[in-house]
Amino acid sequence: MPIAIAPRGCELEVRKVGADDKVKKHLQSLGIAEGEKITLISSTGGNVIVIVKEGRLCLDRTLAGKILVA
């Protein structure tokens, strides 16, 4: 399921990042890569806020829809 519709507060594993190579590399540098753990904090409005490693990231809803988790 896309991270944008995942349950809040649960630690989830990134299964696939469906973006072009440039965006994938950027997300990997931020800690969002296949096999990594992330936690959804909020998905209100047009933004999605997640915890990755020790920090928080705000993602556009379109980009968040391309990050599949389980």
PDB file of N, CA, C and O in Angstrom:
ATOM      1  N   MET A   1       0.839  -1.172   0.000  1.00  0.00           N
ATOM      2  CA  MET A   1       0.000   0.000   0.000  1.00  0.00           C
ATOM      3  C   MET A   1       0.890   1.244   0.000  1.00  0.00           C
ATOM      4  O   MET A   1       2.002   1.203   0.527  1.00  0.00           O
ATOM      5  N   PRO A   2       0.427   2.327  -0.571  1.00  0.00           N
ATOM      6  CA  PRO A   2       1.188   3.574  -0.538  1.00  0.00           C
ATOM      7  C   PRO A   2       1.278   4.120   0.881  1.00  0.00           C
ATOM      8  O   PRO A   2       0.346   3.969   1.671  1.00  0.00           O
ATOM      9  N   ILE A   3       2.384   4.744   1.195  1.00  0.00           N
ATOM     10  CA  ILE A   3       2.587   5.302   2.539  1.00  0.00           C
ATOM     11  C   ILE A   3       1.507   6.337   2.872  1.00  0.00           C
ATOM     12  O   ILE A   3       1.165   6.505   4.043  1.00  0.00           O
ATOM     13  N   ALA A   4       0.974   7.023   1.880  1.00  0.00           N
ATOM     14  CA  ALA A   4      -0.028   8.067   2.122  1.00  0.00           C
ATOM     15  C   ALA A   4      -1.305   7.522   2.752  1.00  0.00           C
ATOM     16  O   ALA A   4      -2.016   8.266   3.428  1.00  0.00           O
ATOM     17  N   ILE A   5      -1.616   6.234   2.548  1.00  0.00           N
ATOM     18  CA  ILE A   5      -2.846   5.662   3.111  1.00  0.00           C
ATOM     19  C   ILE A   5      -2.548   4.599   4.168  1.00  0.00           C
ATOM     20  O   ILE A   5      -3.454   3.881   4.589  1.00  0.00           O
ATOM     21  N   ALA A   6      -1.317   4.493   4.591  1.00  0.00           N
ATOM     22  CA  ALA A   6      -0.926   3.519   5.616  1.00  0.00           C
ATOM     23  C   ALA A   6      -1.444   3.967   6.983  1.00  0.00           C
ATOM     24  O   ALA A   6      -1.748   5.144   7.177  1.00  0.00           O
ATOM     25  N   PRO A   7      -1.545   3.032   7.927  1.00  0.00           N
ATOM     26  CA  PRO A   7      -1.987   3.421   9.278  1.00  0.00           C
ATOM     27  C   PRO A   7      -0.940   4.292   9.970  1.00  0.00           C
ATOM     28  O   PRO A   7       0.260   4.041   9.862  1.00  0.00           O
ATOM     29  N   ARG A   8      -1.405   5.303  10.671  1.00  0.00           N
ATOM     30  CA  ARG A   8      -0.503   6.225  11.367  1.00  0.00           C
ATOM     31  C   ARG A   8       0.089   5.586  12.614  1.00  0.00           C
ATOM     32  O   ARG A   8      -0.566   4.801  13.299  1.00  0.00           O
ATOM     33  N   GLY A   9       1.335   5.935  12.893  1.00  0.00           N
ATOM     34  CA  GLY A   9       1.988   5.503  14.124  1.00  0.00           C
ATOM     35  C   GLY A   9       2.610   4.122  14.075  1.00  0.00           C
ATOM     36  O   GLY A   9       3.252   3.717  15.044  1.00  0.00           O
ATOM     37  N   CYS A  10       2.447   3.386  12.991  1.00  0.00           N
ATOM     38  CA  CYS A  10       3.009   2.038  12.876  1.00  0.00           C
ATOM     39  C   CYS A  10       4.318   2.086  12.089  1.00  0.00           C
ATOM     40  O   CYS A  10       4.430   2.801  11.093  1.00  0.00           O
ATOM     41  N   GLU A  11       5.297   1.323  12.545  1.00  0.00           N
ATOM     42  CA  GLU A  11       6.549   1.225  11.797  1.00  0.00           C
ATOM     43  C   GLU A  11       6.308   0.309  10.608  1.00  0.00           C
ATOM     44  O   GLU A  11       5.808  -0.805  10.767  1.00  0.00           O
ATOM     45  N   LEU A  12       6.659   0.774   9.430  1.00  0.00           N
ATOM     46  CA  LEU A  12       6.417   0.045   8.191  1.00  0.00           C
ATOM     47  C   LEU A  12       7.722  -0.140   7.435  1.00  0.00           C
ATOM     48  O   LEU A  12       8.665   0.634   7.602  1.00  0.00           O
ATOM     49  N   GLU A  13       7.767  -1.163   6.608  1.00  0.00           N
ATOM     50  CA  GLU A  13       8.955  -1.422   5.799  1.00  0.00           C
ATOM     51  C   GLU A  13       8.690  -0.972   4.366  1.00  0.00           C
ATOM     52  O   GLU A  13       7.649  -1.284   3.789  1.00  0.00           O
ATOM     53  N   VAL A  14       9.637  -0.241   3.805  1.00  0.00           N
ATOM     54  CA  VAL A  14       9.522   0.202   2.414  1.00  0.00           C
ATOM     55  C   VAL A  14       9.731  -1.020   1.520  1.00  0.00           C
ATOM     56  O   VAL A  14      10.755  -1.697   1.614  1.00  0.00           O
ATOM     57  N   ARG A  15       8.763  -1.293   0.662  1.00  0.00           N
ATOM     58  CA  ARG A  15       8.840  -2.431  -0.257  1.00  0.00           C
ATOM     59  C   ARG A  15       9.311  -2.021  -1.644  1.00  0.00           C
ATOM     60  O   ARG A  15      10.067  -2.743  -2.295  1.00  0.00           O
ATOM     61  N   LYS A  16       8.850  -0.833  -2.097  1.00  0.00           N
ATOM     62  CA  LYS A  16       9.205  -0.392  -3.444  1.00  0.00           C
ATOM     63  C   LYS A  16       9.072   1.117  -3.531  1.00  0.00           C
ATOM     64  O   LYS A  16       8.164   1.708  -2.947  1.00  0.00           O
ATOM     65  N   VAL A  17       9.981   1.729  -4.265  1.00  0.00           N
ATOM     66  CA  VAL A  17       9.898   3.165  -4.556  1.00  0.00           C
ATOM     67  C   VAL A  17       9.710   3.277  -6.065  1.00  0.00           C
ATOM     68  O   VAL A  17      10.633   3.014  -6.836  1.00  0.00           O
ATOM     69  N   GLY A  18       8.515   3.668  -6.477  1.00  0.00           N
ATOM     70  CA  GLY A  18       8.174   3.724  -7.903  1.00  0.00           C
ATOM     71  C   GLY A  18       8.403   5.094  -8.498  1.00  0.00           C
ATOM     72  O   GLY A  18       7.457   5.745  -8.942  1.00  0.00           O
ATOM     73  N   ALA A  19       9.633   5.537  -8.514  1.00  0.00           N
ATOM     74  CA  ALA A  19       9.968   6.852  -9.063  1.00  0.00           C
ATOM     75  C   ALA A  19      11.141   6.684 -10.032  1.00  0.00           C
ATOM     76  O   ALA A  19      11.740   5.612 -10.116  1.00  0.00           O
ATOM     77  N   ASP A  20      11.458   7.757 -10.760  1.00  0.00           N
ATOM     78  CA  ASP A  20      12.594   7.664 -11.676  1.00  0.00           C
ATOM     79  C   ASP A  20      13.904   7.607 -10.873  1.00  0.00           C
ATOM     80  O   ASP A  20      13.913   7.860  -9.669  1.00  0.00           O
ATOM     81  N   ASP A  21      14.988   7.278 -11.545  1.00  0.00           N
ATOM     82  CA  ASP A  21      16.270   7.034 -10.871  1.00  0.00           C
ATOM     83  C   ASP A  21      16.770   8.233 -10.078  1.00  0.00           C
ATOM     84  O   ASP A  21      17.303   8.069  -8.980  1.00  0.00           O
ATOM     85  N   LYS A  22      16.605   9.428 -10.616  1.00  0.00           N
ATOM     86  CA  LYS A  22      17.081  10.627  -9.916  1.00  0.00           C
ATOM     87  C   LYS A  22      16.358  10.795  -8.581  1.00  0.00           C
ATOM     88  O   LYS A  22      16.989  11.075  -7.561  1.00  0.00           O
ATOM     89  N   VAL A  23      15.045  10.627  -8.586  1.00  0.00           N
ATOM     90  CA  VAL A  23      14.250  10.763  -7.358  1.00  0.00           C
ATOM     91  C   VAL A  23      14.571   9.628  -6.393  1.00  0.00           C
ATOM     92  O   VAL A  23      14.668   9.851  -5.186  1.00  0.00           O
ATOM     93  N   LYS A  24      14.737   8.406  -6.916  1.00  0.00           N
ATOM     94  CA  LYS A  24      15.090   7.259  -6.058  1.00  0.00           C
ATOM     95  C   LYS A  24      16.400   7.508  -5.332  1.00  0.00           C
ATOM     96  O   LYS A  24      16.506   7.247  -4.134  1.00  0.00           O
ATOM     97  N   LYS A  25      17.394   8.009  -6.042  1.00  0.00           N
ATOM     98  CA  LYS A  25      18.695   8.279  -5.416  1.00  0.00           C
ATOM     99  C   LYS A  25      18.570   9.339  -4.339  1.00  0.00           C
ATOM    100  O   LYS A  25      19.192   9.234  -3.282  1.00  0.00           O
ATOM    101  N   HIS A  26      17.766  10.361  -4.604  1.00  0.00           N
ATOM    102  CA  HIS A  26      17.568  11.409  -3.603  1.00  0.00           C
ATOM    103  C   HIS A  26      16.876  10.839  -2.361  1.00  0.00           C
ATOM    104  O   HIS A  26      17.287  11.123  -1.236  1.00  0.00           O
ATOM    105  N   LEU A  27      15.837  10.042  -2.562  1.00  0.00           N
ATOM    106  CA  LEU A  27      15.140   9.434  -1.432  1.00  0.00           C
ATOM    107  C   LEU A  27      16.058   8.482  -0.661  1.00  0.00           C
ATOM    108  O   LEU A  27      15.991   8.419   0.567  1.00  0.00           O
ATOM    109  N   GLN A  28      16.909   7.746  -1.369  1.00  0.00           N
ATOM    110  CA  GLN A  28      17.866   6.859  -0.704  1.00  0.00           C
ATOM    111  C   GLN A  28      18.810   7.664   0.178  1.00  0.00           C
ATOM    112  O   GLN A  28      19.146   7.235   1.282  1.00  0.00           O
ATOM    113  N   SER A  29      19.234   8.816  -0.296  1.00  0.00           N
ATOM    114  CA  SER A  29      20.132   9.650   0.508  1.00  0.00           C
ATOM    115  C   SER A  29      19.437  10.172   1.766  1.00  0.00           C
ATOM    116  O   SER A  29      20.097  10.503   2.751  1.00  0.00           O
ATOM    117  N   LEU A  30      18.108  10.245   1.732  1.00  0.00           N
ATOM    118  CA  LEU A  30      17.327  10.675   2.890  1.00  0.00           C
ATOM    119  C   LEU A  30      16.953   9.505   3.797  1.00  0.00           C
ATOM    120  O   LEU A  30      16.420   9.712   4.887  1.00  0.00           O
ATOM    121  N   GLY A  31      17.232   8.269   3.350  1.00  0.00           N
ATOM    122  CA  GLY A  31      16.939   7.089   4.159  1.00  0.00           C
ATOM    123  C   GLY A  31      15.701   6.328   3.740  1.00  0.00           C
ATOM    124  O   GLY A  31      15.297   5.386   4.423  1.00  0.00           O
ATOM    125  N   ILE A  32      15.087   6.714   2.632  1.00  0.00           N
ATOM    126  CA  ILE A  32      13.912   5.993   2.140  1.00  0.00           C
ATOM    127  C   ILE A  32      14.348   5.102   0.985  1.00  0.00           C
ATOM    128  O   ILE A  32      14.518   5.559  -0.145  1.00  0.00           O
ATOM    129  N   ALA A  33      14.527   3.822   1.292  1.00  0.00           N
ATOM    130  CA  ALA A  33      14.955   2.842   0.301  1.00  0.00           C
ATOM    131  C   ALA A  33      14.300   1.511   0.645  1.00  0.00           C
ATOM    132  O   ALA A  33      13.818   1.325   1.762  1.00  0.00           O
ATOM    133  N   GLU A  34      14.280   0.600  -0.295  1.00  0.00           N
ATOM    134  CA  GLU A  34      13.685  -0.714  -0.071  1.00  0.00           C
ATOM    135  C   GLU A  34      14.343  -1.393   1.120  1.00  0.00           C
ATOM    136  O   GLU A  34      15.568  -1.451   1.229  1.00  0.00           O
ATOM    137  N   GLY A  35      13.496  -1.907   2.015  1.00  0.00           N
ATOM    138  CA  GLY A  35      13.984  -2.591   3.197  1.00  0.00           C
ATOM    139  C   GLY A  35      14.127  -1.706   4.424  1.00  0.00           C
ATOM    140  O   GLY A  35      14.276  -2.223   5.531  1.00  0.00           O
ATOM    141  N   GLU A  36      14.085  -0.393   4.263  1.00  0.00           N
ATOM    142  CA  GLU A  36      14.218   0.534   5.393  1.00  0.00           C
ATOM    143  C   GLU A  36      12.879   0.663   6.123  1.00  0.00           C
ATOM    144  O   GLU A  36      11.818   0.425   5.546  1.00  0.00           O
ATOM    145  N   LYS A  37      12.947   1.038   7.382  1.00  0.00           N
ATOM    146  CA  LYS A  37      11.756   1.229   8.211  1.00  0.00           C
ATOM    147  C   LYS A  37      11.397   2.708   8.269  1.00  0.00           C
ATOM    148  O   LYS A  37      12.264   3.559   8.466  1.00  0.00           O
ATOM    149  N   ILE A  38      10.102   3.009   8.095  1.00  0.00           N
ATOM    150  CA  ILE A  38       9.608   4.374   8.236  1.00  0.00           C
ATOM    151  C   ILE A  38       8.281   4.339   9.001  1.00  0.00           C
ATOM    152  O   ILE A  38       7.597   3.316   9.027  1.00  0.00           O
ATOM    153  N   THR A  39       7.936   5.442   9.607  1.00  0.00           N
ATOM    154  CA  THR A  39       6.696   5.550  10.377  1.00  0.00           C
ATOM    155  C   THR A  39       5.911   6.760   9.893  1.00  0.00           C
ATOM    156  O   THR A  39       6.446   7.867   9.828  1.00  0.00           O
ATOM    157  N   LEU A  40       4.656   6.554   9.557  1.00  0.00           N
ATOM    158  CA  LEU A  40       3.785   7.652   9.139  1.00  0.00           C
ATOM    159  C   LEU A  40       3.297   8.408  10.365  1.00  0.00           C
ATOM    160  O   LEU A  40       2.777   7.806  11.304  1.00  0.00           O
ATOM    161  N   ILE A  41       3.463   9.726  10.357  1.00  0.00           N
ATOM    162  CA  ILE A  41       2.981  10.568  11.451  1.00  0.00           C
ATOM    163  C   ILE A  41       1.660  11.220  11.061  1.00  0.00           C
ATOM    164  O   ILE A  41       0.703  11.210  11.834  1.00  0.00           O
ATOM    165  N   SER A  42       1.615  11.787   9.853  1.00  0.00           N
ATOM    166  CA  SER A  42       0.442  12.545   9.437  1.00  0.00           C
ATOM    167  C   SER A  42       0.294  12.491   7.924  1.00  0.00           C
ATOM    168  O   SER A  42       1.281  12.448   7.189  1.00  0.00           O
ATOM    169  N   SER A  43      -0.954  12.493   7.472  1.00  0.00           N
ATOM    170  CA  SER A  43      -1.208  12.546   6.031  1.00  0.00           C
ATOM    171  C   SER A  43      -2.399  13.453   5.755  1.00  0.00           C
ATOM    172  O   SER A  43      -3.344  13.060   5.071  1.00  0.00           O
ATOM    173  N   THR A  44      -2.349  14.656   6.284  1.00  0.00           N
ATOM    174  CA  THR A  44      -3.429  15.613   6.100  1.00  0.00           C
ATOM    175  C   THR A  44      -3.114  16.570   4.960  1.00  0.00           C
ATOM    176  O   THR A  44      -1.951  16.856   4.674  1.00  0.00           O
ATOM    177  N   GLY A  45      -4.144  17.049   4.327  1.00  0.00           N
ATOM    178  CA  GLY A  45      -3.963  18.005   3.233  1.00  0.00           C
ATOM    179  C   GLY A  45      -3.185  17.399   2.086  1.00  0.00           C
ATOM    180  O   GLY A  45      -3.460  16.271   1.677  1.00  0.00           O
ATOM    181  N   GLY A  46      -2.224  18.128   1.565  1.00  0.00           N
ATOM    182  CA  GLY A  46      -1.436  17.657   0.441  1.00  0.00           C
ATOM    183  C   GLY A  46      -0.087  17.114   0.832  1.00  0.00           C
ATOM    184  O   GLY A  46       0.719  16.791  -0.041  1.00  0.00           O
ATOM    185  N   ASN A  47       0.192  17.000   2.134  1.00  0.00           N
ATOM    186  CA  ASN A  47       1.509  16.562   2.589  1.00  0.00           C
ATOM    187  C   ASN A  47       1.423  15.309   3.448  1.00  0.00           C
ATOM    188  O   ASN A  47       0.407  15.023   4.082  1.00  0.00           O
ATOM    189  N   VAL A  48       2.529  14.578   3.444  1.00  0.00           N
ATOM    190  CA  VAL A  48       2.663  13.385   4.266  1.00  0.00           C
ATOM    191  C   VAL A  48       3.937  13.556   5.091  1.00  0.00           C
ATOM    192  O   VAL A  48       4.997  13.852   4.541  1.00  0.00           O
ATOM    193  N   ILE A  49       3.837  13.373   6.404  1.00  0.00           N
ATOM    194  CA  ILE A  49       4.996  13.506   7.280  1.00  0.00           C
ATOM    195  C   ILE A  49       5.357  12.130   7.810  1.00  0.00           C
ATOM    196  O   ILE A  49       4.511  11.419   8.351  1.00  0.00           O
ATOM    197  N   VAL A  50       6.634  11.758   7.647  1.00  0.00           N
ATOM    198  CA  VAL A  50       7.110  10.446   8.078  1.00  0.00           C
ATOM    199  C   VAL A  50       8.360  10.593   8.940  1.00  0.00           C
ATOM    200  O   VAL A  50       9.090  11.580   8.845  1.00  0.00           O
ATOM    201  N   ILE A  51       8.587   9.591   9.779  1.00  0.00           N
ATOM    202  CA  ILE A  51       9.837   9.506  10.534  1.00  0.00           C
ATOM    203  C   ILE A  51      10.725   8.515   9.806  1.00  0.00           C
ATOM    204  O   ILE A  51      10.330   7.375   9.561  1.00  0.00           O
ATOM    205  N   VAL A  52      11.927   8.956   9.463  1.00  0.00           N
ATOM    206  CA  VAL A  52      12.921   8.109   8.813  1.00  0.00           C
ATOM    207  C   VAL A  52      14.178   8.171   9.661  1.00  0.00           C
ATOM    208  O   VAL A  52      14.753   9.240   9.866  1.00  0.00           O
ATOM    209  N   LYS A  53      14.592   7.024  10.145  1.00  0.00           N
ATOM    210  CA  LYS A  53      15.739   6.944  11.047  1.00  0.00           C
ATOM    211  C   LYS A  53      15.510   7.881  12.228  1.00  0.00           C
ATOM    212  O   LYS A  53      14.598   7.636  13.018  1.00  0.00           O
ATOM    213  N   GLU A  54      16.289   8.930  12.381  1.00  0.00           N
ATOM    214  CA  GLU A  54      16.162   9.834  13.526  1.00  0.00           C
ATOM    215  C   GLU A  54      15.503  11.164  13.180  1.00  0.00           C
ATOM    216  O   GLU A  54      15.439  12.054  14.028  1.00  0.00           O
ATOM    217  N   GLY A  55      15.013  11.318  11.956  1.00  0.00           N
ATOM    218  CA  GLY A  55      14.457  12.603  11.556  1.00  0.00           C
ATOM    219  C   GLY A  55      13.075  12.493  10.952  1.00  0.00           C
ATOM    220  O   GLY A  55      12.573  11.396  10.705  1.00  0.00           O
ATOM    221  N   ARG A  56      12.466  13.645  10.716  1.00  0.00           N
ATOM    222  CA  ARG A  56      11.145  13.726  10.100  1.00  0.00           C
ATOM    223  C   ARG A  56      11.280  14.328   8.713  1.00  0.00           C
ATOM    224  O   ARG A  56      12.094  15.222   8.480  1.00  0.00           O
ATOM    225  N   LEU A  57      10.464  13.818   7.796  1.00  0.00           N
ATOM    226  CA  LEU A  57      10.438  14.331   6.430  1.00  0.00           C
ATOM    227  C   LEU A  57       9.010  14.653   6.036  1.00  0.00           C
ATOM    228  O   LEU A  57       8.074  13.947   6.413  1.00  0.00           O
ATOM    229  N   CYS A  58       8.853  15.710   5.286  1.00  0.00           N
ATOM    230  CA  CYS A  58       7.561  16.061   4.721  1.00  0.00           C
ATOM    231  C   CYS A  58       7.616  15.765   3.228  1.00  0.00           C
ATOM    232  O   CYS A  58       8.489  16.263   2.518  1.00  0.00           O
ATOM    233  N   LEU A  59       6.680  14.953   2.763  1.00  0.00           N
ATOM    234  CA  LEU A  59       6.649  14.555   1.360  1.00  0.00           C
ATOM    235  C   LEU A  59       5.364  15.044   0.703  1.00  0.00           C
ATOM    236  O   LEU A  59       4.312  15.104   1.339  1.00  0.00           O
ATOM    237  N   ASP A  60       5.461  15.384  -0.545  1.00  0.00           N
ATOM    238  CA  ASP A  60       4.301  15.709  -1.358  1.00  0.00           C
ATOM    239  C   ASP A  60       3.444  14.442  -1.489  1.00  0.00           C
ATOM    240  O   ASP A  60       3.985  13.341  -1.591  1.00  0.00           O
ATOM    241  N   ARG A  61       2.128  14.587  -1.486  1.00  0.00           N
ATOM    242  CA  ARG A  61       1.240  13.425  -1.549  1.00  0.00           C
ATOM    243  C   ARG A  61       1.472  12.597  -2.816  1.00  0.00           C
ATOM    244  O   ARG A  61       1.353  11.372  -2.773  1.00  0.00           O
ATOM    245  N   THR A  62       1.798  13.234  -3.935  1.00  0.00           N
ATOM    246  CA  THR A  62       2.062  12.515  -5.177  1.00  0.00           C
ATOM    247  C   THR A  62       3.290  11.622  -5.026  1.00  0.00           C
ATOM    248  O   THR A  62       3.260  10.455  -5.418  1.00  0.00           O
ATOM    249  N   LEU A  63       4.357  12.156  -4.465  1.00  0.00           N
ATOM    250  CA  LEU A  63       5.572  11.364  -4.243  1.00  0.00           C
ATOM    251  C   LEU A  63       5.317  10.274  -3.219  1.00  0.00           C
ATOM    252  O   LEU A  63       5.777   9.144  -3.388  1.00  0.00           O
ATOM    253  N   ALA A  64       4.587  10.599  -2.157  1.00  0.00           N
ATOM    254  CA  ALA A  64       4.284   9.610  -1.130  1.00  0.00           C
ATOM    255  C   ALA A  64       3.479   8.446  -1.692  1.00  0.00           C
ATOM    256  O   ALA A  64       3.596   7.321  -1.206  1.00  0.00           O
ATOM    257  N   GLY A  65       2.669   8.700  -2.703  1.00  0.00           N
ATOM    258  CA  GLY A  65       1.887   7.652  -3.351  1.00  0.00           C
ATOM    259  C   GLY A  65       2.753   6.662  -4.108  1.00  0.00           C
ATOM    260  O   GLY A  65       2.301   5.561  -4.421  1.00  0.00           O
ATOM    261  N   LYS A  66       3.993   7.035  -4.408  1.00  0.00           N
ATOM    262  CA  LYS A  66       4.910   6.156  -5.126  1.00  0.00           C
ATOM    263  C   LYS A  66       5.774   5.304  -4.193  1.00  0.00           C
ATOM    264  O   LYS A  66       6.531   4.447  -4.650  1.00  0.00           O
ATOM    265  N   ILE A  67       5.658   5.544  -2.887  1.00  0.00           N
ATOM    266  CA  ILE A  67       6.420   4.777  -1.908  1.00  0.00           C
ATOM    267  C   ILE A  67       5.491   3.719  -1.324  1.00  0.00           C
ATOM    268  O   ILE A  67       4.559   4.028  -0.581  1.00  0.00           O
ATOM    269  N   LEU A  68       5.763   2.462  -1.677  1.00  0.00           N
ATOM    270  CA  LEU A  68       4.909   1.368  -1.232  1.00  0.00           C
ATOM    271  C   LEU A  68       5.512   0.713   0.008  1.00  0.00           C
ATOM    272  O   LEU A  68       6.713   0.449   0.065  1.00  0.00           O
ATOM    273  N   VAL A  69       4.662   0.456   0.995  1.00  0.00           N
ATOM    274  CA  VAL A  69       5.103  -0.111   2.270  1.00  0.00           C
ATOM    275  C   VAL A  69       4.259  -1.319   2.642  1.00  0.00           C
ATOM    276  O   VAL A  69       3.191  -1.558   2.079  1.00  0.00           O
ATOM    277  N   ALA A  70       4.768  -2.073   3.607  1.00  0.00           N
ATOM    278  CA  ALA A  70       4.022  -3.222   4.143  1.00  0.00           C
ATOM    279  C   ALA A  70       4.256  -3.321   5.627  1.00  0.00           C
ATOM    280  O   ALA A  70       3.721  -4.218   6.278  1.00  0.00           O
TER     281      ALA A  70
END
